Amino acid sequence: MNLSLLIIVPLLTAIVVLLVKGLKQVRTVALIGSAAQLVLCFVLFYFYQQERANGNTANFIFEDNYTWYAPLNINYHIGVDGISIAMVLLTTFVVIAGVLVSWKMERLNKEFFFLLLFLSLGAYGFFIALDLFTLFFFLEVAVIPKFLLIGIWGSGKKEYSAMKLALMLMGGSALVFVGLAGLYFNTNVNGAHSFDLVQIANMNIPIEVQKLFFPFAFIGFGIFTALFPFHTWVPDGHSSAPTAASMFLAGISMKLGGYGCLRVATYLMPDAAHEYSTIIIVLACIAILYGAFATMMQTDLKYINAYSSVSHCGFVLLGIGMLTKTAIDGAVMQMVSHGLMTALFFAVIGMIYDRTHTRQVAQLGGLMKMMPFISTVFVIAGLCSLGLPGFSGFVAEMTVFMGSWEKADAFYRIATIIACASIVVTAVYILRATGKAIMGPVVNNEHLTLYDAGWNEKLAASLLIVGIVIIGVVPFFLKDLISPGTGIIIQKLASLIK
Amino acid sequence: MVNDFLILMKQELVITLIIFVLLFVKLSNKDTKNETLINFVNILLALNLVSGFFMIREGNLFGDMFHTDELLTLEKNLLNLGTLIISLQSYNWLKDHKHMPEFYILMLSTLLGMFFMISSNNLLMFYLALELSTIPLAALANFDLEKRRSSEAAFKMIVSSAFSSGLLLFGISLVYGATGTLNFAALSTSFTSTPLNIFAFVLLIAGFGFKISAVPFHLWTADVYEGSPVPVTSYLSVISKGAILFVLVSVLYKVFTPLNESWYNMLFIISVLTMIIGNLFALRQQNMKRFLAFSSIAQVGFILIGITGQSAEGSASVIYFVLVYIFSNLAAFGVINLISATTGKENINDYKGFYKTNPRLSWVLAIALFSLGGIPPTAGFFGKFFLLLAGAGRGNYLLISIAALNMVISLYYYLRIIKAMFMDANENPIEDVKAGWSPKLAMIICVTGIIITGLASGAYQYIYSLVK
């Protein structure tokens, strides 16, 4: 299985999008391209399972390693483990859903779909990279398309939000750069420095070096995943972005950070991760609580979901900070679950906004009467967000809590209890918004003439819901997939934790 | 002997040939069409570029005054490439200019000076070549003959370069007094860190600092850039800076090795100041040329970091970055040049709504700015990454952190222009600008260069193999 296809397919699609003319052709090409991605990802998943079933126990499978910049020992090195596969699958679901909900994007459609596909290319490349330079390259590839997507097609104070997002994320990657450079110069492979993730993982980086560079890498990636206090780009960025871009931002982009924190910071610098774990946990708890309470005060549906993303991504960081196998499993599951759930949420908010031209909860009401499908999807997304059993949110959060509870110390117990308590707050804001906007009396009589979802929107929502329900009902599917991957991360930590 | 002379100096000779041909055409007073002459010059420059890749020989001439080898030939080639691109871009401006031959004579004289400067193997030769490359530049800055600002720019330029040449000359005389030689090879063994030598060295660095407009020697830059015609501005910011940087790297690495601790500290301070001040001033500029002037000051700060690396990676990354910088900055200047020549608009606010009327040009400018800002997949990303990585090799992570954060600041002002072009609405945007074949060709070269030189590692590896 040639993993580079994951980069080539979006690239080709993006180029073809530039060549064809008119919205109809452009969106057809984009849809075919993202469907091809979907098929490709499932084929990859299938082959991966086959390999594992055949007893291939290598840490990374389908590796490809080409020399890129020989003098600096920089390689184009890619490969996947279970965690990467899970993230890649998440990406492909969000991409196809994003293309489907943008079906009627009239304005500058060619550029819009080009940027969306380019963004997905960056995400795939990031998730399969095994060389830190390659990884950093794709991380930055995925920043500027977001700036353009928000700035050109966004709403509200879009220029401000776009600039804030671009600068904060680039600030994050600047920190990541310093962390990576520090790692690079402290490696020694046959007398040369190396960016290779696999080689660095087999090396013993001195603990002083780790302690110096772990914060750079972790905070840098953390900015991507709304680490408190660097979360401020999240609400503005998400709420100004056009629907598909919000889905990408919350569904994929924030996961780049979580994945980076886990794969680069924690995996390569385990001693430092152990040293700093209390700080990570405290920050994660603040993000969880602060995000939840801030959501309570929001009146705009997109802001509600954006702030709740801060809270939900806090669970990812909490899981990583706890450093137990179950907690890290939970963190990865939360990434996938939150990615699907939040993409669904933004998609449905976009559908409502397209029809009613408002996102203020106070101006909405009784949508269930006019748009039963959209309203049902909204309720499902909401229930998943508040962690109802049967949906992915419950499984993921539950796993994080289980993993956290394994730590017997009072500090960890308190952190876990605080995190658990936030779910109550989540329930309050989700149920309140749902009750007001979806149920209840019709507020605006003009809304009575609104129509329900079209085929494209139904398909987009169904795909995401299928993902959510599969994870919710048969969670071991996902857990077995990621378990070997988190296992090797934990192995490096095992000697440190009694 | 004659053979040696012809082969070793072939690049200089071709340029001299062009200068003489233009001189005779001018003197013969015949009505030769400007277009024909421009195309003729462009073809010869292209031939010179191609010939630079063949029959490369290493050797010394004129009693060790002149030295050339494969690396130096490549550096000259890069400058030649940049000049060719600028010449292609200025086609629209020059074809109706009554002093077209003079423009080329002056520009190519400076190029000749830079070639000799790169090849110089002796401080005296270096000084001579530097003057040859500086004095005609001041005349070039004055080439918008009707504009007062242009003469002002020329005056500022001549005064400040005379001052910096004075400093250099003072430094050189002190070096001679202390060591009794000006030959580079001899200097590298006899130059020690006595106070007199360090004083001489500081003067030399100040002279260099003026030419590359490093802070605190940058004050002339913005005014000169703004007043000069756009082709001259782009020439100043890319070619003349590139030449001095090539020389700076080789002089610091090969000649002043005994002083490396003190020059490391000097460069550390200068580069931090240059980045920060260049960035802060670039944030608020309204004129495109002024804006690019300050952004180019900031870029020099990044390049100095690469030099502090003091390794093969360091000098390779600097030369590679100059290559990338030629493509990116000239792509940006190409668009600005075209718009300035056809509409006379040079303010950032004029670029609002530019994407609606000129989508292709907007993308060219956007790609150029992304490359200057260091965004992948453009070559600028690789260039910046390697510069900072080379700097990090010395273990000074404070410097690298400052640089990385400065990259974020610089991104703000590059994105500001992207925002003006793509996002802001404008009642009367710049109308549809028609580019001739020649500026188009220049833009295609630049954009291809920006995309290819980064993703394909060939250019960097070739440079690295030469410096090693």
HADDOCK unambig.tbl for C-alpha pairs under 7 A between the chains (distance, minus, plus):
assign (segid A and resid 68 and name CA) (segid B and resid 457 and name CA) 6.25 0.50 0.50
assign (segid A and resid 69 and name CA) (segid B and resid 457 and name CA) 5.70 0.50 0.50
assign (segid A and resid 71 and name CA) (segid B and resid 461 and name CA) 6.81 0.50 0.50
assign (segid A and resid 137 and name CA) (segid B and resid 376 and name CA) 6.38 0.50 0.50
assign (segid A and resid 140 and name CA) (segid B and resid 375 and name CA) 6.73 0.50 0.50
assign (segid A and resid 140 and name CA) (segid B and resid 376 and name CA) 6.30 0.50 0.50
assign (segid A and resid 141 and name CA) (segid B and resid 376 and name CA) 5.38 0.50 0.50
assign (segid A and resid 141 and name CA) (segid B and resid 377 and name CA) 6.51 0.50 0.50
assign (segid A and resid 151 and name CA) (segid B and resid 423 and name CA) 6.12 0.50 0.50
assign (segid A and resid 152 and name CA) (segid B and resid 422 and name CA) 6.65 0.50 0.50
assign (segid A and resid 152 and name CA) (segid B and resid 423 and name CA) 5.27 0.50 0.50
assign (segid A and resid 167 and name CA) (segid B and resid 408 and name CA) 6.21 0.50 0.50
assign (segid A and resid 167 and name CA) (segid B and resid 412 and name CA) 6.87 0.50 0.50
assign (segid A and resid 170 and name CA) (segid B and resid 408 and name CA) 6.03 0.50 0.50
assign (segid A and resid 171 and name CA) (segid B and resid 405 and name CA) 6.56 0.50 0.50
assign (segid A and resid 171 and name CA) (segid B and resid 408 and name CA) 5.81 0.50 0.50
assign (segid A and resid 174 and name CA) (segid B and resid 404 and name CA) 5.09 0.50 0.50
assign (segid A and resid 174 and name CA) (segid B and resid 405 and name CA) 6.31 0.50 0.50
assign (segid A and resid 178 and name CA) (segid B and resid 400 and name CA) 6.87 0.50 0.50
assign (segid A and resid 178 and name CA) (segid B and resid 401 and name CA) 6.31 0.50 0.50
assign (segid A and resid 181 and name CA) (segid B and resid 389 and name CA) 6.51 0.50 0.50
assign (segid A and resid 181 and name CA) (segid B and resid 392 and name CA) 6.85 0.50 0.50
assign (segid A and resid 185 and name CA) (segid B and resid 393 and name CA) 6.80 0.50 0.50
